């Protein structure tokens, strides 16, 4: 019961990341945003570790935790931000992201012998179809053909590689969470994972960031939400879900993020929400329920 409640709470929290990404556009460079976000989160976690006197990981565990954080946060968010900023449609990025759960399931079956039932396989397929329907309006224009759309939105090789790197990173990080690293206390684990994300974000900020930083009430609000809700709340929940359950069950929740984000954008920004998107949301929901059985 506790894990079920945490799972749905995670979906709601993680879906707001799309809203934040849209909200900061033009107000703050996304790489500076990520660097500030992860730095503050690492500081908060570090202080909490000292106050609660949590055990330090061993040197070998520390480096593995930093690598997991670099993958699941830094290399997951950074390249996807860059790919979208270079012209990759957000809908296509979300659709590519829906490949993460089945890829995770395949590797979890191979590496950890996690059993995938026929019902789970059907759930994963329905999840992909649901996400495809939910993001279809951003891929296929109302008065245009699929071929024309693919020609006008086809990403360059570098953009495509960045998006693949993003999905591959969170997949690898999720699988690494299921290793012997689960013996590290949760607070210690997320602290040093966040430090790994800080390192990657700093490198990306130096390489790609532009001097865009408008300190407004809205910017502070988005940053505060990303720090407290998305990172401290959402990432901690994701880490706990992977550690206490199967990698396939946890990653299947990511199917619901794009459809849920579409619902939020419809409510907050009056974006169109058509019947295809609603059907996609229902399909993705059914897929997740089946995959988590």
C-alpha positions in Angstrom: 0.0 0.0 0.0 2.8 2.4 0.9 4.7 1.7 -2.3 1.5 2.1 -4.4 0.8 5.5 -2.9 4.5 6.5 -3.4 4.2 5.4 -7.1 1.3 7.6 -7.9 2.8 10.5 -6.0 5.9 10.1 -8.0 4.0 10.3 -11.3 2.3 13.6 -10.2 5.6 15.1 -9.1 7.7 14.0 -12.1 5.1 15.3 -14.6 5.5 18.8 -13.3 9.1 18.8 -14.7 7.6 19.5 -18.2 5.7 22.5 -16.8 8.9 23.8 -15.2 11.0 23.3 -18.3 8.4 25.4 -20.3 8.1 28.0 -17.5 11.8 28.8 -17.4 12.1 29.4 -21.1 13.6 32.8 -21.8 14.0 33.5 -18.0 17.1 31.4 -17.2 19.5 29.3 -19.1 18.5 25.6 -18.6 22.1 24.5 -17.8 22.4 27.2 -15.2 19.0 26.2 -13.9 20.1 22.6 -13.5 23.4 23.5 -11.9 21.8 25.8 -9.3 19.1 23.2 -8.7 21.4 20.3 -8.0 23.9 22.3 -6.0 21.2 23.5 -3.6 19.7 20.0 -3.3 23.2 18.5 -2.6 23.7 21.1 0.1 20.3 20.3 1.8 20.9 16.6 1.6 24.5 17.0 3.0 23.2 19.1 6.0 20.5 16.5 6.7 23.1 13.8 6.6 25.2 15.6 9.2 22.3 16.5 11.5 20.9 12.9 11.4 24.4 11.4 11.6 24.0 9.1 8.6 26.8 6.8 7.8 29.2 7.8 5.0 29.4 5.4 2.1 32.7 3.6 1.5 35.0 5.1 -1.2 33.9 2.5 -3.8 30.3 3.1 -3.0 30.7 6.8 -3.2 32.0 6.7 -6.7 29.2 4.3 -7.8 26.6 6.6 -6.3 28.1 9.6 -8.0 28.0 7.7 -11.3 24.3 6.8 -10.8 23.4 10.4 -10.0 25.4 11.7 -13.0 23.4 9.2 -15.2 19.9 9.5 -13.7 19.9 13.3 -13.2 22.7 15.1 -15.0 23.0 13.1 -18.2 19.3 12.4 -18.4 18.1 16.0 -18.1 21.1 17.9 -19.7 21.1 16.2 -23.2 17.3 16.2 -23.4 17.2 20.0 -22.6 19.8 20.5 -25.3 18.1 18.4 -27.9 14.8 20.2 -27.4 16.5 23.6 -27.5 18.2 22.6 -30.8 14.8 21.9 -32.5 13.8 18.4 -31.5 10.1 18.4 -30.9 9.2 17.9 -27.3 6.6 15.3 -28.4 9.3 13.3 -30.2 11.5 13.5 -27.1 8.6 12.3 -24.9 8.0 9.4 -27.4 11.6 8.4 -27.3 11.4 8.5 -23.5 8.7 5.9 -23.6 11.3 3.4 -24.8 13.0 3.6 -21.4 10.6 1.2 -19.5 10.8 -1.7 -22.0 14.6 -1.3 -22.4 14.9 -1.4 -18.6 12.6 -4.4 -18.4 14.8 -6.3 -21.0 18.0 -5.5 -19.2 16.5 -6.3 -15.8 15.4 -9.7 -17.1 18.9 -10.4 -18.4 20.9 -9.0 -15.5 18.7 -9.5 -12.4 16.5 -12.3 -13.7 13.4 -10.2 -13.1 10.4 -12.2 -14.4 8.3 -10.4 -17.0 4.8 -12.0 -17.4 2.7 -11.9 -20.5 0.5 -9.4 -18.8 3.6 -7.2 -18.1 4.7 -7.4 -21.8 1.2 -6.3 -22.9 1.3 -3.5 -20.4 4.6 -2.2 -21.8 3.3 -2.3 -25.4 0.1 -0.5 -24.4 2.2 2.1 -22.5 4.2 2.9 -25.7 1.1 3.2 -27.7 -0.5 5.4 -25.1 2.4 7.8 -25.0 2.5 7.9 -28.9 -1.2 8.9 -28.9 -0.7 11.4 -26.1 2.1 13.3 -27.8 0.8 12.9 -31.4 -0.5 16.5 -31.7 3.1 17.8 -31.2 4.4 15.4 -33.8 1.7 15.4 -36.5 0.2 18.8 -37.4 -3.6 19.2 -37.8 -3.3 19.8 -41.5 -0.3 17.9 -42.6 0.9 14.5 -43.5 3.2 12.3 -41.4 5.8 12.3 -44.2 5.9 16.1 -44.3 6.1 16.4 -40.5 9.0 13.9 -40.3 10.9 15.9 -43.0 10.4 19.2 -41.2 11.2 17.9 -37.7 13.8 15.3 -38.5 16.6 15.9 -36.0 20.3 16.1 -37.0 22.6 13.3 -36.0 23.9 15.2 -33.0 20.4 16.0 -31.7 19.4 12.4 -32.1 22.5 11.2 -30.3 21.8 13.6 -27.4 18.3 12.3 -27.0 19.5 8.7 -27.1 22.1 9.5 -24.6 19.4 11.0 -22.3 17.3 7.8 -22.4 20.3 5.5 -22.2 21.6 7.4 -19.1 18.4 7.1 -17.0 18.1 3.4 -18.0 21.7 2.6 -17.0 21.2 4.6 -13.7 18.0 2.8 -12.9 19.7 -0.6 -13.4 22.7 0.4 -11.3 20.3 1.3 -8.4 19.5 -2.5 -8.2 23.1 -3.4 -7.5 24.7 -3.9 -4.1 24.4 -0.2 -3.6 21.0 -0.7 -2.1 22.7 -1.4 1.2 23.7 2.3 1.5 21.1 4.3 3.6 18.7 6.2 1.4 19.7 9.7 2.5 23.4 9.0 2.0 22.6 7.5 -1.4 20.6 10.4 -2.8 23.2 12.9 -1.3 26.1 11.5 -3.2 24.0 10.8 -6.3 23.1 14.5 -6.4 26.8 15.4 -6.1 27.4 13.4 -9.2 24.6 15.3 -11.0 26.3 18.6 -9.8 29.6 17.6 -11.4 27.9 16.8 -14.8 25.8 19.9 -14.7 28.9 22.1 -14.0 30.6 20.6 -17.1 27.5 21.2 -19.2 27.1 24.7 -17.9 30.7 25.6 -18.8 30.3 24.1 -22.3 26.8 25.2 -23.3 25.3 27.7 -20.9 24.4 31.2 -22.1 24.4 34.2 -19.7 20.6 34.3 -19.3 19.5 34.7 -15.7 16.5 36.9 -14.9 15.8 36.9 -11.2 12.0 37.3 -11.0 9.3 35.9 -8.7 8.5 33.4 -11.3 12.1 32.2 -11.7 12.5 31.8 -8.0 9.2 29.9 -7.8 10.2 27.5 -10.6 13.6 27.0 -9.0 12.1 26.4 -5.6 9.6 23.9 -7.0 12.4 22.0 -8.8 14.6 21.9 -5.7 12.0 20.9 -3.1 9.4 18.9 -5.1 11.2 17.5 -8.1 14.6 16.7 -6.7 14.2 16.3 -3.0 10.7 14.7 -3.3 10.6 13.2 -6.8 14.1 11.8 -7.2 14.1 10.4 -3.6 10.8 8.7 -4.4 12.1 7.2 -7.6 15.3 6.0 -5.9 13.2 4.3 -3.1 10.8 2.7 -5.6 13.6 1.2 -7.6 15.4 0.0 -4.5 12.3 -1.6 -2.9 10.7 -3.0 -6.0 11.6 -4.2 -9.4 13.3 -2.0 -12.0 10.5 -2.8 -14.5 7.7 -1.8 -12.1 9.4 1.5 -11.2 10.3 2.5 -14.7 6.9 1.7 -16.1 5.6 4.7 -14.2 7.4 6.9 -16.7 4.8 6.0 -19.3 2.3 8.2 -17.4 4.5 11.3 -17.3 4.0 12.7 -20.8 0.2 12.2 -20.8 0.0 13.7 -17.3 2.1 16.6 -18.4 -0.2 17.2 -21.3 -3.2 17.4 -18.9 -1.3 19.9 -16.8 -0.4 22.0 -19.8 -4.0 22.0 -20.9 -5.1 23.2 -17.4 -2.3 25.8 -16.9 -1.5 27.0 -20.4 -4.8 26.3 -22.2 -3.1 24.0 -24.6 -5.3 21.9 -26.8 -6.4 18.5 -25.5 -8.1 16.3 -28.0 -9.7 12.9 -28.0 -6.5 11.2 -29.2 -4.6 12.5 -26.2 -7.3 11.4 -23.8 -7.3 7.9 -25.4 -3.5 7.9 -25.1 -3.7 8.7 -21.4 -6.2 5.9 -20.8 -4.0 3.4 -22.7 -0.9 4.5 -20.9 -2.7 4.1 -17.5 -3.9 0.6 -18.4 -0.4 -0.3 -19.5 1.2 0.9 -16.3 -1.4 -1.0 -14.2 -0.7 -4.2 -16.2 3.1 -3.8 -16.1 3.0 -3.3 -12.3 1.0 -6.4 -11.6 
